[in-house]
Amino acid sequence: MPDNALTNDTSDTLPLFPLPLVLFPQATSQLRIFESRYLEMTRECSSQGKGFGIVHFEAAADGRPARHAAIGTEALIEDFSTLEDGLLGIKVRGRRRFRIRSTHARDDGLIIGQVEWLAPEPRLAVNPEHAVLQAVLRELARHDSFAGLADADIDDASALGMALASILPLEPPQAQELLAVTDPYERLRALCWLLDSNQSDEPQGD
């Protein structure tokens, strides 16, 4: 990733929550909190009005050690609830993306990351060849299940790509790659390719 994708003056520390999901800016997610270190993290973030970082986590498999992604998204807590099993539920919304430079663990096991914020993407017009993605988001916006996710500015290449990447049923590695992209047009090209690939994989009728 080019260095100019990072802001020049914003290095920060951020508690990290590795999860098997990818959170995009402006997207929401419902989280179930039960480990003591994350309960304490939630309490601290709520009382201080700060966010924490969600990073995609891959469990160990096929001889590969467990690992988390280098790029994640700051999550801001929007709401609390008590789940049916009595555990704490929180609704979070993605804000800024960051790159992890280093990490250390607190005494309670919570991972703290030294992070650099990725620069906000510029507002760019959507090119004609990506108009199909605007149509896809318009269609998705009709479904109640995507309320609040599909109301992005479809004329902004960055907002369109982020919204679709957060909604479409992508494999986590695909979603993580799209999160790490810093060129809005490159993200739209990748989404077009993924949609074309999925359509070509569908069984054809007689």
C-alpha positions as CSV (number, residue, x, y, z in Angstrom):
1,M,0.0,0.0,0.0
2,P,1.5,3.4,-0.9
3,D,2.6,5.5,2.1
4,N,0.4,8.4,0.9
5,A,-2.6,6.3,1.7
6,L,-1.8,7.2,5.4
7,T,-2.6,10.5,7.0
8,N,0.5,12.5,7.9
9,D,-0.4,13.5,11.5
10,T,-2.6,10.8,13.0
11,S,-0.9,8.0,14.8
12,D,-2.9,6.6,17.7
13,T,-3.4,3.7,20.0
14,L,-6.6,1.7,19.8
15,P,-7.9,-1.4,21.6
16,L,-8.4,-4.2,19.0
17,F,-11.2,-6.7,18.7
18,P,-10.2,-9.6,16.3
19,L,-13.3,-11.1,14.8
20,P,-14.2,-13.4,11.9
21,L,-15.8,-10.5,10.0
22,V,-14.9,-7.4,8.1
23,L,-16.4,-4.1,9.1
24,F,-16.5,-1.3,6.5
25,P,-16.8,2.4,7.1
26,Q,-20.4,3.5,7.7
27,A,-21.6,-0.1,7.9
28,T,-23.2,-1.4,11.1
29,S,-22.7,-4.7,12.9
30,Q,-24.3,-6.4,16.0
31,L,-21.7,-7.9,18.4
32,R,-22.1,-10.3,21.3
33,I,-19.8,-9.5,24.2
34,F,-18.9,-12.1,26.8
35,E,-15.2,-12.2,27.5
36,S,-14.2,-10.0,30.5
37,R,-11.5,-8.2,28.5
38,Y,-14.0,-7.1,25.9
39,L,-16.6,-6.2,28.4
40,E,-14.1,-3.9,30.1
41,M,-13.1,-2.5,26.6
42,T,-16.8,-1.8,25.9
43,R,-17.2,0.0,29.3
44,E,-14.1,2.1,28.7
45,C,-15.0,3.0,25.2
46,S,-18.5,3.9,26.2
47,S,-17.5,6.1,29.1
48,Q,-14.8,7.9,27.2
49,G,-16.8,8.3,24.0
50,K,-14.1,6.5,22.0
51,G,-14.1,3.6,19.5
52,F,-12.2,0.4,19.2
53,G,-10.7,-1.4,16.2
54,I,-12.3,-4.4,14.5
55,V,-9.8,-6.5,12.6
56,H,-10.5,-9.6,10.6
57,F,-9.3,-12.8,12.4
58,E,-8.4,-16.1,10.8
59,A,-8.2,-19.1,13.1
60,A,-5.4,-21.6,12.7
61,A,-6.0,-24.1,10.0
62,D,-4.0,-26.5,7.7
63,G,-0.8,-25.8,9.6
64,R,-1.2,-22.1,9.3
65,P,-1.1,-20.1,12.6
66,A,-4.0,-17.9,13.7
67,R,-3.6,-14.3,12.5
68,H,-5.4,-11.0,12.2
69,A,-5.4,-8.6,9.3
70,A,-3.1,-5.5,9.3
71,I,-5.9,-3.2,8.2
72,G,-9.1,-2.7,10.1
73,T,-11.9,-0.3,10.9
74,E,-12.6,1.8,14.0
75,A,-16.0,0.8,15.5
76,L,-18.1,3.3,17.4
77,I,-20.8,2.0,19.8
78,E,-24.3,3.2,18.9
79,D,-26.5,1.1,21.1
80,F,-26.6,-1.6,23.8
81,S,-29.0,-4.4,24.4
82,T,-29.4,-7.5,26.6
83,L,-29.5,-10.6,24.4
84,E,-31.8,-13.6,24.9
85,D,-29.0,-15.5,26.5
86,G,-28.4,-12.7,29.0
87,L,-25.2,-11.5,27.4
88,L,-24.4,-8.0,26.3
89,G,-25.1,-7.0,22.8
90,I,-23.8,-3.8,21.1
91,K,-24.5,-2.2,17.8
92,V,-21.4,-0.6,16.3
93,R,-20.9,1.5,13.2
94,G,-17.7,1.6,11.2
95,R,-15.8,4.9,11.0
96,R,-12.2,5.3,10.0
97,R,-9.8,2.6,8.5
98,F,-6.4,2.1,10.1
99,R,-3.2,0.1,9.5
100,I,-1.7,-1.7,12.5
101,R,2.0,-0.8,13.1
102,S,2.6,-2.7,16.3
103,T,0.7,-4.4,19.1
104,H,1.0,-5.3,22.8
105,A,-1.3,-7.0,25.2
106,R,-2.6,-5.5,28.5
107,D,-2.5,-7.6,31.7
108,D,-6.1,-8.6,31.0
109,G,-5.2,-9.9,27.5
110,L,-6.8,-7.1,25.5
111,I,-4.7,-6.3,22.5
112,I,-3.7,-2.7,22.0
113,G,-2.6,-1.6,18.6
114,Q,-0.4,1.3,17.6
115,V,-2.2,2.4,14.4
116,E,-2.1,4.9,11.7
117,W,-5.3,6.2,10.2
118,L,-5.8,5.7,6.4
119,A,-6.5,9.0,4.7
120,P,-10.2,9.5,3.8
121,E,-10.8,8.6,0.1
122,P,-11.6,11.5,-2.2
123,R,-15.1,12.0,-3.6
124,L,-15.0,10.9,-7.2
125,A,-17.8,10.6,-9.7
126,V,-18.9,7.1,-10.7
127,N,-17.7,6.1,-14.2
128,P,-20.3,4.9,-16.7
129,E,-18.8,1.4,-16.8
130,H,-19.7,1.1,-13.1
131,A,-23.3,2.2,-13.4
132,V,-24.5,-1.4,-13.0
133,L,-23.3,-1.2,-9.4
134,Q,-25.5,1.8,-8.8
135,A,-28.4,-0.2,-10.1
136,V,-27.5,-3.1,-7.7
137,L,-27.4,-0.8,-4.7
138,R,-30.7,0.8,-5.7
139,E,-32.3,-2.7,-5.8
140,L,-30.8,-3.7,-2.5
141,A,-32.1,-0.5,-0.9
142,R,-35.6,-1.7,-1.4
143,H,-35.1,-4.5,1.2
144,D,-35.7,-3.7,4.8
145,S,-32.9,-5.9,5.9
146,F,-30.4,-3.5,4.4
147,A,-31.9,-0.3,5.9
148,G,-29.2,2.0,6.9
149,L,-26.6,0.2,4.7
150,A,-27.9,0.9,1.3
151,D,-28.6,4.6,1.6
152,A,-25.1,5.6,0.6
153,D,-24.5,8.3,-2.0
154,I,-24.5,6.2,-5.2
155,D,-22.9,9.0,-7.1
156,D,-19.7,8.9,-4.9
157,A,-17.4,6.1,-6.1
158,S,-16.0,5.5,-2.6
159,A,-19.3,5.5,-0.8
160,L,-20.9,3.2,-3.5
161,G,-18.0,0.7,-3.3
162,M,-17.9,0.6,0.5
163,A,-21.7,0.2,0.8
164,L,-21.8,-2.7,-1.7
165,A,-18.8,-4.4,-0.2
166,S,-20.5,-4.4,3.2
167,I,-23.8,-5.8,1.9
168,L,-22.8,-8.4,-0.8
169,P,-22.3,-12.0,0.4
170,L,-18.5,-11.9,0.0
171,E,-16.0,-14.4,1.4
172,P,-14.1,-12.7,4.3
173,P,-10.8,-12.7,2.4
174,Q,-12.5,-11.0,-0.6
175,A,-14.1,-8.4,1.8
176,Q,-10.7,-7.8,3.5
177,E,-9.0,-7.1,0.1
178,L,-11.7,-4.6,-0.7
179,L,-11.3,-2.9,2.7
180,A,-7.6,-2.5,2.1
181,V,-8.0,-0.9,-1.4
182,T,-7.3,2.8,-1.3
183,D,-8.5,3.6,-4.9
184,P,-12.3,3.9,-5.1
185,Y,-12.2,3.0,-8.8
186,E,-10.1,-0.1,-8.2
187,R,-12.7,-1.2,-5.6
188,L,-15.5,-0.7,-8.1
189,R,-13.6,-2.7,-10.8
190,A,-13.1,-5.5,-8.3
191,L,-16.8,-5.5,-7.4
192,C,-17.8,-5.7,-11.0
193,W,-15.5,-8.6,-11.5
194,L,-16.9,-10.4,-8.5
195,L,-20.5,-9.9,-9.7
196,D,-19.6,-11.2,-13.2
197,S,-17.8,-14.2,-11.7
198,N,-20.8,-15.1,-9.5
199,Q,-23.2,-14.8,-12.5
200,S,-21.0,-17.0,-14.7
201,D,-20.9,-19.6,-11.9
202,E,-24.7,-19.9,-11.7
203,P,-26.2,-23.0,-13.4
204,Q,-27.6,-22.2,-16.8
205,G,-31.1,-23.3,-17.7
206,D,-31.9,-25.5,-20.7
